[in-house]
Amino acid sequence: MAIRTRYRLQKICLLAACTAFSLLPNIASAQGNEGNTTVAVVNADPINRQMLADAALQRYGHSVLDNVIINRQLILQACQEKGVGISEQEVSEEIGRLATKFGFDVPTYLKLLKDERDIDPGRYSREIIWPMLALRKLVADQVEPTPEEFSQAMASEYGESIKCRIFVANTKEEAQKYLQQAQANPANFEDLVKQASVDEASASVGGLIPPIRRYTGDTRLEEAAFALKDGQISQILPIANQFVFLQAVGRIPAYTPPGEAMPAIRETITDRIRNKKLKVAASDLFEELQRKANLVKVLGNPELTKQHPGVAAIINGQPITLATVAAECVKRHGDEVLEGEINRKLLSHALRAASKTINQEDLNSEMARAAATYGFLKADGSTDLQGWVEYVTKENDTPYEIYLSDAVWPSVALRKLVEDKVTVTQEDLDRGFEGSYGKRVEILACVLSDQRTAQKIWQMARDNPSEEFFGRLAAQYSIEPVSASNSGKVPPIRKYSGQPALEREAFRLKPGELSGIVAVGDKYILLKCQGHTKPLVSDIEAVEPELRRDLTEKKFAIAMAQELDRLKANSEVENFFTAAKEIAKAVPAQQTR
């Protein structure tokens, strides 16, 4: 795709605009007042900001309104009611504090958030830091750690702990039987666990579990452990749906951190307690705010839309405009939605150039094809179109109109554009038949990461040609999970599977033979032939209709992907929206807040 951003002429203007909007993110998003400027041009056909906002609102309006804006507005109203305010300086200081806590400077921290979680600085400030600070102030009297909570947290982190072995049984009767054996011979506890405990993870190490500390989990387990002397065995404890008993191995004394480390430790523990309490208090506060709120959701309700034009919701008498919701949708999903709109224009232009159109019958046929592919059939064998549509729209939480627009229409468009180019030849049928129903090679495989190791293992396999020895080599050295866990056994290799080098080597082998080293990508593979399977079907005519249908769909899928790539490569697309965001990245992190 020829994307021309025209940086020389636009860079100064775009940089200034990005800086201005980033400095005032709340004003821009609240008013939705970003004009109706062009955000992209596709072969001289413009897409303006209003078109992008409408498309984003259609696809994400309900989700953004329900999960972001309503909650944020409820918090804002609660802050206004209680006279709570959050300044930009407080937001900046909190970001700085978190960056320091994780060992970064602020620009690096914000860049990491963008790169790893696709959260830009404005959104991070607006949607994460501001609500967190607001909730913290609203429930300040509920979240500050008490001296007792801090003391318990210190004990759980640095206090005395008990090293134990554990025996786990599925029934109380089994636990009782083995408890009696353990009490009769405490010195044999480790062997008893290995022989009879049902928890494989702990049984494999003689029942040893991480040291038990106070205030870290089940108080019954903690009390039982701390009541034991070395070598003593506890009574049976019901834990979840199992029954356990412990043997104390030894006590690990408490650790007293050095004085110079205490400020950082105190801050870390205080934050942990505060955040834990904040989750509970914030959840309770949200439930209370939502329970008491007078909420009227207009978006999606035709009758209410007539009564309140341009309004998405009314929260405690305060209207939230559609422009506000649309602006938030664009902030969150603009790139993705714009890409879809650009592709739609590319396809529309191509259809017009080819003098082809799409009607409802075409859309219904495509949906019926998808329904049949995924097995949505009625008792009489006909396609269950209604069942398919209900399933796919519910599964993806997508309105029917958006499903038609974003999934069905593009697929029909591409299919029409390549329908004259897709043919299934006799060679295709022969290869498809051989690959799907023909003879396969049963093998053992060992996959290595470097050639030197491969040569070493190949030499060992050649010197000891037994299948059992090759299986042990695969279990010990193969870096591929299936072959490593199954002593080299992997699914049989078939022809025309997309791995020609591997197929050639496998099909030339006779039973018992060892292959050479096969290089596939950055991996080195050894094969041990066990034999060949018999063909599943010998007559191609018996499966030709099904085979032809499958091959046709595969060739259509390849041709459609290639056609979309061709359209992108041969079109002129100017994406100002993405260009503006890219230039905004150059604005210092301090300004973007």
C-alpha positions as a printed Julia matrix, in Angstrom:
593×3 Matrix{Float64}:
   0.0     0.0     0.0
   1.46    3.35   -1.02
   0.9     5.41    2.13
   1.98    9.02    1.65
   2.04   10.96    4.88
   3.62   14.11    3.38
   5.63   14.84    6.49
   7.52   17.78    4.98
   4.4    19.91    4.52
   2.36   18.63    7.44
   4.82   17.77   10.19
   4.8    21.15   11.93
   0.99   21.47   11.83
   0.39   17.89   12.91
   2.97   18.09   15.69
   1.35   21.24   17.03
  -2.11   19.71   16.83
  -1.01   16.51   18.54
   0.68   18.48   21.3
  -2.36   20.65   21.87
  -4.77   17.73   22.02
  -2.49   15.68   24.26
  -2.2    18.54   26.72
  -6.01   18.8    26.91
  -7.22   15.21   26.49
 -10.31   15.54   28.67
 -11.59   18.66   26.91
 -11.18   17.15   23.45
 -12.84   13.86   24.38
 -15.64   15.44   26.37
 -16.7    17.79   23.6
 -15.86   15.53   20.65
 -14.89   18.79   18.95
 -12.14   17.65   16.6
 -13.83   18.88   13.43
 -14.75   16.87   10.37
 -11.26   16.73    8.93
 -10.11   14.09    6.47
  -8.45   11.15    8.24
  -7.58    9.11    5.13
  -7.78    9.23    1.35
  -8.15    6.04   -0.7
  -7.45    6.53   -4.41
  -8.67   10.17   -4.11
 -11.79    9.03   -2.19
 -11.74   10.68    1.29
 -12.73    9.28    4.67
 -13.5    12.09    7.1
 -13.45   12.08   10.87
 -17.23   11.93   11.14
 -17.31    8.77    9.01
 -14.64    7.22   11.23
 -16.49    8.27   14.39
 -19.78    6.82   13.11
 -18.1     3.53   12.17
 -16.32    3.28   15.53
 -19.54    4.11   17.4
 -21.45    1.41   15.52
 -18.91   -1.24   16.42
 -17.82   -0.28   19.92
 -20.34    2.26   21.22
 -22.19   -0.06   23.6
 -19.01   -1.58   25.02
 -17.28    1.78   25.58
 -20.41    3.36   27.05
 -21.12    0.48   29.44
 -17.58   -0.32   30.52
 -15.79    3.03   30.39
 -17.85    6.17   30.18
 -20.71    5.33   32.56
 -18.32    4.15   35.26
 -16.05    7.14   34.78
 -19.02    9.52   34.93
 -20.31    7.91   38.11
 -16.89    8.38   39.73
 -16.72   11.97   38.5
 -20.16   12.77   39.9
 -19.24   11.16   43.23
 -16.07   13.29   43.34
 -18.07   16.44   42.6
 -20.59   15.56   45.28
 -17.9    15.05   47.91
 -15.69   17.91   46.78
 -12.88   15.59   45.72
 -10.53   16.81   43.01
  -7.57   15.26   41.22
  -5.03   17.68   39.77
  -2.74   17.08   36.81
   0.18   17.33   39.18
  -1.21   14.5    41.31
  -1.62   12.35   38.19
   1.94   13.14   37.09
   3.35   12.41   40.53
   1.55    9.06   40.7
   2.9     8.06   37.29
   6.38    9.05   38.46
   5.97    7.08   41.67
   4.86    3.95   39.79
   7.66    4.3    37.25
  10.23    4.53   40.05
   8.63    1.59   41.85
   9.16   -0.6    38.78
  12.69    0.7    38.2
  12.09    2.98   35.18
  12.2     6.66   34.4
   8.86    8.1    33.28
   9.48    8.19   29.49
  10.69    4.58   29.49
   7.76    3.49   31.65
   5.21    5.16   29.36
   6.89    3.73   26.27
   6.75    0.26   27.81
   3.02    0.66   28.45
   2.49    1.64   24.83
   4.66   -1.1    23.39
   3.51   -3.93   25.65
  -0.13   -3.03   26.37
  -0.95   -0.51   23.62
  -1.91    2.11   26.22
  -0.86    5.64   25.28
   0.04    8.2    27.98
  -3.23   10.1    27.66
  -5.35    7.01   28.07
  -3.18    5.79   30.93
  -3.63    9.08   32.77
  -7.34    9.33   32.0
  -8.54    5.75   32.39
  -6.19    4.18   34.91
  -4.4     6.74   37.07
  -7.2     9.3    37.45
  -9.89    6.72   38.44
  -7.45    5.03   40.8
  -6.61    8.31   42.56
 -10.28    9.33   42.61
 -11.4     6.03   44.14
  -8.54    6.17   46.6
  -9.72    9.56   47.8
 -13.39    8.55   47.83
 -12.69    5.53   50.02
  -9.62    6.94   51.78
 -11.02    6.15   55.21
 -11.44    2.48   54.21
  -8.17    1.57   52.46
  -5.34    2.84   54.65
  -3.55   -0.09   56.33
  -4.05   -0.47   60.07
  -1.08   -1.26   62.34
  -2.46   -4.79   62.75
  -2.69   -5.34   58.99
   0.86   -4.08   58.51
   2.12   -6.34   61.3
   0.39   -9.37   59.78
   1.8    -8.56   56.35
   5.32   -8.32   57.79
   4.82  -11.66   59.51
   3.64  -13.27   56.28
   6.66  -11.9    54.44
   9.48  -12.1    57.0
   8.1   -13.97   59.99
   8.8   -17.47   61.25
   7.77  -20.3    58.93
   7.34  -24.06   59.24
   8.91  -26.47   56.77
   6.49  -29.39   56.29
   5.68  -32.51   54.37
   2.06  -33.1    53.34
   0.02  -36.23   52.68
  -3.07  -35.84   50.48
  -5.98  -38.3    50.23
  -9.27  -38.17   48.33
 -11.42  -39.55   51.17
 -11.41  -39.21   54.91
 -11.27  -43.01   55.29
  -8.07  -43.22   53.22
  -6.55  -40.32   55.13
  -7.37  -42.01   58.43
  -5.79  -45.29   57.33
  -2.52  -43.65   56.26
  -2.47  -41.3    59.27
  -2.37  -44.35   61.53
   0.57  -45.76   59.54
   2.37  -42.41   59.71
   1.84  -42.1    63.46
   3.1   -45.63   63.94
   6.31  -44.87   62.05
   6.94  -41.08   61.72
  10.42  -41.65   60.32
   8.86  -43.35   57.28
   6.58  -40.36   56.44
   8.52  -39.4    53.3
   8.32  -42.91   51.81
   4.64  -43.19   52.73
   3.88  -39.97   50.83
   5.77  -41.16   47.75
   3.86  -44.45   47.78
   0.31  -43.38   48.58
  -0.35  -39.6    48.43
  -2.66  -38.64   45.55
  -0.99  -35.26   44.95
   1.69  -36.1    42.4
   3.53  -32.78   42.62
   4.24  -33.04   46.34
   4.51  -36.85   46.38
   7.36  -36.71   43.86
   9.48  -34.8    46.4
   8.44  -36.79   49.45
   5.61  -34.42   50.38
   7.75  -31.29   50.75
   5.82  -28.06   50.22
   6.86  -24.4    50.43
   7.32  -23.28   54.04
   4.04  -22.33   55.72
   3.83  -18.78   57.03
   1.14  -17.05   59.02
  -1.51  -14.9    57.31
  -0.84  -16.27   53.84
  -3.7   -18.69   53.21
  -5.87  -21.23   55.01
  -5.71  -20.45   58.72
  -6.49  -24.07   59.63
  -3.36  -25.23   57.81
  -1.29  -22.48   59.38
  -2.52  -23.2    62.92
  -1.93  -26.93   62.49
   1.61  -26.37   61.18
   2.64  -23.91   63.9
   1.27  -26.23   66.62
   3.67  -29.01   65.62
   7.11  -29.75   66.94
   9.77  -31.17   64.64
   8.77  -34.66   63.48
   5.22  -34.41   64.85
   2.21  -35.24   62.67
  -1.01  -33.23   62.58
  -4.56  -34.46   62.62
  -6.56  -34.74   59.38
  -7.62  -31.43   57.84
 -10.33  -31.1    55.17
  -8.92  -28.79   52.49
 -11.13  -28.09   49.47
 -12.43  -31.51   48.42
  -9.5   -33.49   49.82
  -8.11  -34.55   53.2
  -4.56  -33.83   54.32
  -2.22  -34.16   57.27
   1.21  -32.62   57.87
   4.53  -33.56   59.37
   6.74  -30.72   60.64
  10.3   -30.93   59.29
  11.76  -27.85   60.93
  11.27  -24.2    61.83
  12.74  -21.34   59.83
  13.32  -18.37   62.15
  11.96  -14.92   61.38
  14.12  -12.56   59.33
  14.69   -8.98   60.44
  15.4    -6.72   57.44
  18.19   -4.15   57.83
  17.06   -0.69   58.91
  18.04    0.99   55.65
  15.72   -1.37   53.73
  12.67   -0.7    55.9
  11.41    2.48   54.12
  11.17    0.64   50.79
   9.69   -2.45   52.47
   7.14   -0.35   54.32
   6.11    1.39   51.1
   5.81   -1.9    49.2
   3.74   -3.59   51.9
   1.57   -0.52   52.43
   0.87   -0.34   48.69
   0.0    -4.02   48.59
  -2.45   -3.74   51.49
  -3.93   -0.53   50.15
  -4.42   -1.97   46.67
  -6.01   -5.12   48.07
  -8.42   -3.1    50.19
  -8.97   -0.65   47.35
 -10.25   -3.44   45.08
 -12.84   -4.44   47.64
 -13.79   -0.87   48.56
 -13.92    0.24   44.92
 -16.11   -2.72   44.0
 -18.46   -1.93   46.87
 -18.47    1.74   45.89
 -19.26    0.94   42.26
 -22.13   -1.3    43.28
 -23.49    1.44   45.51
 -23.09    4.13   42.85
 -24.73    1.95   40.21
 -27.51    0.91   42.56
 -28.33    4.5    43.46
 -27.78    5.94   39.97
 -30.66    7.09   37.82
 -29.36    5.69   34.54
 -31.19    6.01   31.22
 -29.36    4.31   28.35
 -30.47    5.95   25.12
 -27.97    4.36   22.72
 -29.63    1.49   20.86
 -33.17    2.41   21.97
 -35.1     3.9    18.98
 -37.87    5.44   21.1
 -35.49    7.13   23.54
 -33.29    8.27   20.64
 -36.25   10.22   19.23
 -36.8    11.83   22.62
 -33.12   12.62   23.23
 -31.39   13.19   19.88
 -27.6    13.21   20.03
 -27.57   11.66   23.5
 -26.07    8.26   24.37
 -27.11    8.08   28.03
 -28.41   10.18   30.89
 -26.71    9.62   34.23
 -28.35   11.19   37.25
 -29.88   13.8    35.0
 -26.63   14.61   33.17
 -26.58   13.76   29.44
 -23.65   11.96   27.83
 -23.54   12.88   24.16
 -23.04   10.5    21.26
 -20.07   12.67   20.27
 -18.4    11.91   23.61
 -18.87    8.17   23.17
 -17.77    8.3    19.53
 -14.63   10.25   20.44
 -13.74    7.64   23.07
 -14.35    4.84   20.56
 -12.01    6.52   18.09
  -9.34    6.97   20.78
  -9.49    3.27   21.63
 -10.25    1.61   18.3
  -9.66    4.22   15.6
  -6.72    2.47   13.91
  -8.54   -0.84   13.65
 -11.81    0.69   12.43
 -10.06    2.94    9.92
  -8.19   -0.01    8.46
 -11.54   -1.73    7.91
 -12.99    1.39    6.24
  -9.93    1.71    4.0
 -10.23   -1.94    2.94
 -13.95   -1.44    2.29
 -13.21    1.43   -0.09
 -10.48   -0.59   -1.83
 -12.94   -3.43   -2.41
 -15.73   -1.08   -3.51
 -13.43    0.57   -6.05
 -12.31   -2.83   -7.37
 -15.9    -4.09   -7.69
 -16.9    -0.94   -9.57
 -13.92   -1.29  -11.91
 -14.87   -4.91  -12.59
 -18.56   -3.98  -13.09
 -19.6    -6.31  -10.31
 -22.21   -5.77   -7.6
 -23.28   -7.47   -4.38
 -26.91   -8.16   -3.51
 -28.69   -9.75   -0.58
 -28.75  -13.12   -2.3
 -24.95  -13.04   -2.5
 -24.75  -12.25    1.22
 -27.19  -15.06    2.11
 -25.22  -17.53   -0.02
 -21.98  -16.61    1.76
 -23.6   -17.02    5.18
 -25.06  -20.38    4.1
 -21.61  -21.5     2.92
 -20.11  -20.56    6.3
 -22.97  -22.3     8.14
 -22.41  -25.52    6.18
 -18.65  -25.34    6.73
 -19.15  -25.18   10.5
 -21.8   -27.93   10.55
 -24.96  -25.87   11.08
 -27.4   -28.19    9.33
 -31.07  -29.03    9.87
 -32.39  -32.56   10.3
 -33.19  -32.74    6.58
 -29.6   -31.81    5.68
 -30.35  -28.25    4.6
 -28.35  -25.31    5.96
 -29.5   -23.86    9.28
 -28.86  -20.23    8.35
 -30.81  -18.78   11.27
 -28.99  -20.97   13.78
 -25.63  -19.94   12.33
 -26.41  -16.22   12.42
 -27.64  -16.45   16.02
 -24.51  -18.36   17.02
 -21.91  -16.17   15.32
 -23.44  -12.86   16.43
 -23.84  -14.05   20.02
 -20.4   -15.68   20.17
 -18.69  -12.49   18.98
 -21.13  -10.1    20.69
 -21.71   -8.45   17.32
 -24.93   -7.0    15.89
 -26.21   -8.68   12.74
 -25.64   -5.54   10.64
 -21.99   -5.33   11.7
 -21.49   -9.05   11.01
 -22.82   -8.48    7.48
 -20.71   -5.37    6.97
 -17.39   -6.5     8.48
 -17.32  -10.25    7.79
 -19.79  -11.29    5.11
 -19.6    -8.36    2.64
 -15.76   -8.28    2.38
 -15.69  -12.04    1.87
 -18.31  -11.84   -0.89
 -16.48   -8.93   -2.5
 -13.15  -10.75   -2.62
 -14.83  -13.95   -3.81
 -16.44  -12.07   -6.72
 -13.15  -10.42   -7.62
 -11.29  -13.75   -7.93
 -14.07  -16.12   -9.0
 -12.85  -16.17  -12.61
  -9.32  -17.02  -11.52
 -10.01  -20.06   -9.3
 -10.08  -23.46  -10.96
  -9.44  -26.95   -9.61
  -7.37  -29.0   -12.06
  -6.98  -32.74  -12.29
  -3.47  -32.31  -10.88
  -4.97  -30.53   -7.88
  -7.39  -33.42   -7.37
  -4.64  -36.03   -7.67
  -2.41  -34.22   -5.19
  -5.3   -33.58   -2.82
  -6.32  -37.24   -2.96
  -2.75  -38.41   -2.35
  -2.3   -36.0     0.55
  -5.65  -36.71    2.23
  -6.14  -40.42    1.58
  -2.82  -41.8     0.36
  -0.01  -43.74    2.03
   1.73  -42.12    5.01
   5.04  -42.73    6.71
   5.01  -43.69   10.39
   8.09  -42.27   12.02
   9.9   -41.35   15.18
  11.34  -37.84   15.17
  13.91  -35.9    17.14
  14.02  -32.11   16.65
  17.24  -30.25   17.53
  18.04  -26.55   17.72
  21.54  -26.57   16.2
  23.48  -28.6    13.66
  26.29  -29.62   16.01
  23.88  -31.27   18.44
  22.03  -32.86   15.51
  25.26  -34.43   14.22
  26.05  -35.76   17.7
  22.57  -37.32   18.14
  22.59  -38.69   14.56
  25.89  -40.46   15.27
  24.47  -41.96   18.48
  21.32  -43.12   16.66
  23.37  -44.68   13.85
  25.58  -46.57   16.32
  22.54  -47.99   18.13
  19.8   -48.52   15.49
  17.01  -49.73   17.78
  13.7   -47.82   17.92
  13.79  -47.94   21.71
  17.14  -46.15   21.81
  15.98  -43.52   19.29
  12.9   -42.94   21.46
  15.12  -42.34   24.5
  17.22  -39.88   22.5
  14.06  -38.0    21.45
  12.75  -37.92   25.01
  16.06  -36.52   26.26
  17.12  -34.15   23.47
  14.15  -33.19   21.27
  13.05  -29.57   21.71
   9.63  -30.26   20.17
   7.01  -31.09   22.87
   5.1   -33.9    21.08
   8.16  -35.93   20.1
   9.86  -35.3    23.46
   6.87  -36.43   25.51
   6.06  -39.47   23.33
   9.54  -40.97   22.91
   9.81  -39.61   19.36
   6.36  -40.68   18.15
   4.68  -38.04   15.97
   1.7   -38.1    13.57
   2.44  -39.93   10.29
   3.89  -37.79    7.51
   1.75  -37.4     4.38
   2.53  -36.0     0.96
   1.77  -32.39    0.0
   1.54  -31.27    3.61
   3.61  -28.14    3.0
   6.95  -29.55    4.2
   8.56  -30.86    0.98
  12.05  -31.47    2.4
  10.68  -33.51    5.29
   8.28  -35.39    3.0
  11.03  -36.32    0.5
  13.27  -37.67    3.24
  10.47  -39.58    4.98
   9.1   -41.27    1.83
  12.53  -42.49    0.68
  13.07  -44.35    3.97
  12.46  -48.06    4.44
  11.26  -49.48    7.77
  14.03  -49.28   10.36
  16.14  -46.8     8.4
  17.53  -43.59    9.87
  17.28  -40.39    7.87
  19.99  -37.85    7.32
  19.77  -34.5     9.1
  16.87  -32.53    7.6
  17.12  -28.75    7.97
  13.67  -27.12    8.25
  13.84  -23.41    9.01
  16.12  -23.01   12.03
  15.54  -26.58   13.24
  17.36  -29.84   12.47
  15.29  -33.01   12.35
  16.18  -36.71   12.51
  13.66  -39.35   11.4
  13.43  -43.06   12.15
  11.06  -44.93    9.82
   8.7   -47.42   11.46
   6.74  -48.33    8.34
   3.99  -47.14    6.04
   0.22  -46.95    6.46
  -2.23  -48.4     3.97
  -4.25  -45.89    1.89
  -7.59  -45.08    3.46
  -9.42  -44.86    0.1
  -8.3   -46.36   -3.2
 -10.94  -44.93   -5.57
 -10.72  -41.17   -6.1
 -14.24  -41.06   -7.54
 -15.69  -42.09   -4.18
 -14.47  -38.85   -2.57
 -14.15  -36.51   -5.56
 -17.15  -34.24   -4.76
 -15.99  -33.62   -1.19
 -12.37  -33.31   -2.3
 -13.25  -30.83   -5.05
 -15.28  -28.72   -2.61
 -12.45  -28.61   -0.05
  -9.82  -27.77   -2.67
 -12.03  -25.06   -4.14
 -12.43  -23.4    -0.74
  -8.69  -23.6    -0.08
  -7.84  -22.07   -3.45
 -10.44  -19.36   -2.96
  -8.96  -18.5     0.45
  -5.46  -18.19   -1.04
  -6.65  -16.19   -4.06
  -8.73  -13.84   -1.9
  -5.8   -13.09    0.42
  -3.55  -12.48   -2.57
  -6.13  -10.19   -4.19
  -6.44   -8.04   -1.07
  -2.64   -7.77   -0.89
  -2.58   -6.8    -4.58
  -5.2    -4.11   -4.1
  -3.26   -2.63   -1.19
   0.01   -2.68   -3.1
  -1.45   -1.02   -6.18
  -3.51    1.66   -4.43
  -2.66    5.09   -3.12
  -3.72    5.52    0.5
  -2.97    8.57    2.6
  -3.57    7.75    6.27
  -3.46   11.06    8.15
  -4.94    9.54   11.29
  -2.06    7.11   11.75
   0.47    9.75   10.68
  -0.76   12.1    13.41
  -0.47    9.38   16.05
   3.03    8.47   14.92
   4.17   12.09   15.11
   2.56   12.39   18.54
   4.96    9.73   19.77
   7.76   12.25   19.27
   6.2    14.61   21.8
   8.0    14.27   25.15
   6.18   12.18   27.69
   5.89   15.18   30.0
   3.94   17.06   27.32
   1.7    14.15   26.35
   0.26   14.2    29.83
